[in-house]
Amino acid sequence: AMISAIFAIAASMGVASATLGVDVSQATLPDAWKCLKGDGYDFGIVRCFRSSGTVDPNCPHTIYNAHDGGIDHVDAYFFPCPKCSSSAKEQVDEMLDELAKFNLHHSDAGGKGTFGTIWLDIEGPQYWHASRDENIAYIKDAIAAVQARGVPVAVYTSESQWDPITGNADIASHLPLWYAHYDNSRSFGDFRPFAGWSKPSIKQYA
């Protein structure tokens, strides 16, 4: 889907609060974000790198459009190209350099001209190497590359994707997890621990 609904429970001031958001993989204009805001959505996650190994040219404008539409907190997601000639670090740096060209910088507080966390989209075994060791090395390099830029990093995946790609390796369970289960339920009650993750941060439910 071009726009998918996601559910998060954010711990703030020691109190867990539920919030709704969307992820988008196409250009999304301010009016659309205003509609989403009016429907109760409070955050967005925008695709900024594509499986073709290229920066998504819609990303910077869509982040600004979200801010203009009243969405203060916007994250970005990185759909990697492990089979490309460029390294994980080169791909991450290309994406973050592109954001910087548009005067977008990381801020936990949100607000105009900012983005929050970079989510590594780990799915689609067909995009990955047959060698799980190569895949694990790529993921570790991507995590390190984001962290080296002083930006928080997290992982989007599900057990059905993570297992064939990494062999269910426990290499990222210290990072927040966003998983997908399209059951139309705004609840983590369906979550089953895997690869060291005992609880998720975000669920893609619709």
C-alpha positions as CSV (number, residue, x, y, z in Angstrom):
1,A,0.0,0.0,0.0
2,M,1.1,3.6,-0.7
3,I,-0.2,4.7,2.7
4,S,-0.4,2.2,5.6
5,A,-1.7,2.7,9.1
6,I,0.6,2.0,12.1
7,F,0.1,1.9,15.8
8,A,2.7,2.9,18.4
9,I,2.9,2.9,22.2
10,A,5.4,5.6,23.2
11,A,6.8,5.8,26.7
12,S,6.9,9.4,27.8
13,M,7.5,10.6,31.3
14,G,7.2,7.0,32.5
15,V,3.6,6.8,31.1
16,A,2.8,4.7,28.0
17,S,0.5,6.4,25.5
18,A,-0.9,5.0,22.3
19,T,-0.6,6.9,19.1
20,L,-1.5,6.4,15.5
21,G,0.7,7.1,12.4
22,V,1.1,6.3,8.8
23,D,4.0,5.3,6.5
24,V,4.1,6.6,3.0
25,S,6.1,5.5,-0.1
26,Q,5.0,8.2,-2.5
27,A,4.8,12.0,-2.7
28,T,2.2,13.1,-0.1
29,L,0.9,16.7,-0.2
30,P,0.1,18.9,2.8
31,D,-3.7,18.6,2.3
32,A,-3.4,14.8,2.6
33,W,-1.4,15.1,5.8
34,K,-4.0,17.6,7.2
35,C,-6.7,15.0,6.5
36,L,-4.7,12.4,8.3
37,K,-4.1,14.7,11.2
38,G,-7.8,15.4,11.4
39,D,-8.5,11.6,11.4
40,G,-6.3,11.2,14.5
41,Y,-2.9,10.4,13.0
42,D,0.0,12.0,14.9
43,F,3.2,10.9,13.2
44,G,4.5,9.8,9.8
45,I,7.3,7.6,8.5
46,V,8.5,8.5,5.0
47,R,10.4,6.3,2.6
48,C,13.8,7.9,1.8
49,F,15.8,5.2,0.2
50,R,14.6,2.6,-2.4
51,S,15.4,-1.0,-3.2
52,S,16.9,0.2,-6.5
53,G,19.8,1.6,-4.5
54,T,18.7,5.2,-5.0
55,V,17.5,8.0,-2.7
56,D,13.7,8.5,-3.0
57,P,13.4,12.0,-4.6
58,N,10.0,12.5,-3.0
59,C,11.3,12.1,0.5
60,P,12.5,15.6,1.5
61,H,9.4,17.3,0.1
62,T,7.1,14.8,1.7
63,I,8.7,15.4,5.1
64,Y,8.2,19.1,4.7
65,N,4.7,18.6,3.5
66,A,3.9,16.5,6.6
67,H,5.1,19.4,8.8
68,D,3.0,21.8,6.8
69,G,0.1,19.5,7.3
70,G,0.4,19.6,11.1
71,I,2.4,16.4,11.7
72,D,5.3,17.4,13.9
73,H,7.0,14.1,14.3
74,V,8.3,12.4,11.1
75,D,10.7,9.5,10.8
76,A,12.3,8.1,7.7
77,Y,12.7,4.6,6.4
78,F,15.5,3.1,4.5
79,F,14.7,0.2,2.0
80,P,18.2,-1.1,1.4
81,C,19.9,-2.6,-1.7
82,P,22.2,-5.3,-0.3
83,K,23.0,-6.6,-3.8
84,C,24.1,-3.2,-5.2
85,S,27.7,-2.4,-5.7
86,S,27.6,0.4,-3.1
87,S,28.1,-0.5,0.6
88,A,25.5,-0.2,3.4
89,K,27.5,2.8,4.7
90,E,27.5,4.5,1.2
91,Q,23.8,4.0,0.9
92,V,23.0,5.4,4.3
93,D,25.3,8.3,3.8
94,E,23.8,9.1,0.4
95,M,20.3,9.2,2.0
96,L,21.4,11.4,5.0
97,D,23.4,13.7,2.8
98,E,20.4,14.2,0.6
99,L,18.3,15.1,3.6
100,A,21.0,17.5,4.7
101,K,20.9,19.2,1.3
102,F,17.3,20.1,2.0
103,N,18.2,21.5,5.5
104,L,16.6,18.5,7.2
105,H,18.3,17.4,10.4
106,H,17.6,15.0,13.2
107,S,15.7,16.1,16.3
108,D,13.9,14.0,18.9
109,A,11.6,17.0,19.6
110,G,10.3,17.1,16.0
111,G,9.1,20.2,14.3
112,K,9.6,21.8,10.9
113,G,12.8,20.8,9.1
114,T,13.5,17.8,11.3
115,F,13.3,14.0,11.2
116,G,13.4,11.5,14.0
117,T,14.5,7.9,13.7
118,I,15.8,6.1,10.6
119,W,14.0,2.7,10.3
120,L,15.9,0.0,8.4
121,D,13.3,-1.9,6.3
122,I,14.5,-5.5,6.5
123,E,12.1,-7.6,4.3
124,G,11.8,-9.3,1.0
125,P,14.3,-12.2,0.9
126,Q,14.5,-11.8,-2.9
127,Y,16.3,-8.5,-2.4
128,W,19.0,-10.1,-0.2
129,H,22.0,-12.3,-0.6
130,A,21.6,-16.1,-0.3
131,S,24.3,-15.9,2.3
132,R,22.9,-15.1,5.7
133,D,26.3,-14.1,6.9
134,E,26.5,-11.5,4.2
135,N,23.1,-10.2,5.1
136,I,24.0,-9.9,8.8
137,A,27.2,-8.0,7.9
138,Y,25.2,-5.6,5.7
139,I,22.6,-5.0,8.5
140,K,25.3,-4.4,11.1
141,D,27.1,-2.0,8.8
142,A,23.9,-0.1,8.1
143,I,23.1,0.3,11.8
144,A,26.7,1.5,12.5
145,A,26.5,4.0,9.6
146,V,23.3,5.6,10.9
147,Q,24.6,5.7,14.5
148,A,27.9,7.3,13.2
149,R,25.9,10.2,11.9
150,G,24.4,10.8,15.4
151,V,20.9,9.6,14.3
152,P,18.7,7.0,16.1
153,V,18.2,3.8,14.2
154,A,15.5,1.1,14.5
155,V,14.3,-1.9,12.5
156,Y,11.1,-2.6,10.5
157,T,10.8,-6.4,10.0
158,S,8.7,-9.5,11.0
159,E,9.8,-12.9,11.9
160,S,8.6,-14.3,8.5
161,Q,11.1,-11.9,6.9
162,W,13.9,-11.7,9.4
163,D,14.3,-15.5,9.6
164,P,15.1,-16.2,6.0
165,I,17.3,-13.1,5.7
166,T,19.4,-13.6,8.8
167,G,18.6,-17.0,10.2
168,N,16.7,-15.3,13.1
169,A,20.0,-13.8,14.3
170,D,19.9,-11.7,17.5
171,I,21.9,-8.7,16.1
172,A,19.5,-5.8,16.5
173,S,17.2,-6.6,19.5
174,H,18.8,-3.6,21.3
175,L,17.0,-1.4,18.8
176,P,13.2,-0.5,18.6
177,L,11.1,-2.9,16.5
178,W,8.3,-2.0,14.1
179,Y,6.6,-5.2,12.9
180,A,3.7,-5.9,10.5
181,H,0.6,-7.9,11.1
182,Y,-2.4,-6.8,9.1
183,D,-5.1,-7.9,11.5
184,N,-6.7,-4.4,11.8
185,S,-6.1,-4.5,15.5
186,R,-4.5,-1.6,17.4
187,S,-2.9,-3.9,19.8
188,F,0.4,-5.7,20.4
189,G,-1.4,-8.7,21.8
190,D,-0.6,-10.8,18.7
191,F,3.2,-10.2,19.0
192,R,5.5,-13.2,19.4
193,P,9.1,-12.6,20.5
194,F,11.8,-13.4,18.0
195,A,15.5,-12.8,17.4
196,G,15.9,-11.3,20.9
197,W,13.0,-8.8,20.6
198,S,10.7,-9.3,23.5
199,K,8.4,-6.4,22.7
200,P,7.7,-4.1,19.8
201,S,7.5,-0.3,19.5
202,I,5.3,0.0,16.4
203,K,2.8,-2.3,14.7
204,Q,1.7,-2.0,11.1
205,Y,-1.9,-3.2,11.4
206,A,-3.7,-2.0,8.2
